[in-house]
Amino acid sequence: MKAYHTQSPYYFSSKHVLPAGSLVFFSEKLRRYIHPADGILYDPHPRLQPLSATESQALAAEWDKALRALEGGGRGREGERIVAP
């Protein structure tokens, strides 16, 4: 999974705007951009700043680890929703 920072505010499936600079991932499985807690990006072609391969891999590994830790519950810190890649 590749990680990016948004360059503009965008609406996600949670129906609120994420600010510019938010971290998002591109899911090959869904072919969409995903925010770990706020869902799928409505705009399929956002303006994004790619992170380095090393940063992307580290963040993707962190996300995978969090998903595995929450496998049964489906909730993150303070009740935030976690979206599987």
Buried (B, 14 or more C-beta within 10 A) or exposed (E): BBBBBBEBEBBBBBEEEBEEEBBBBBBEEEEBBBBBBBBBBEEEEBEBEEBEEEBBBEBBEEBEEEBEEEEEEEEBEEEEEBBEB
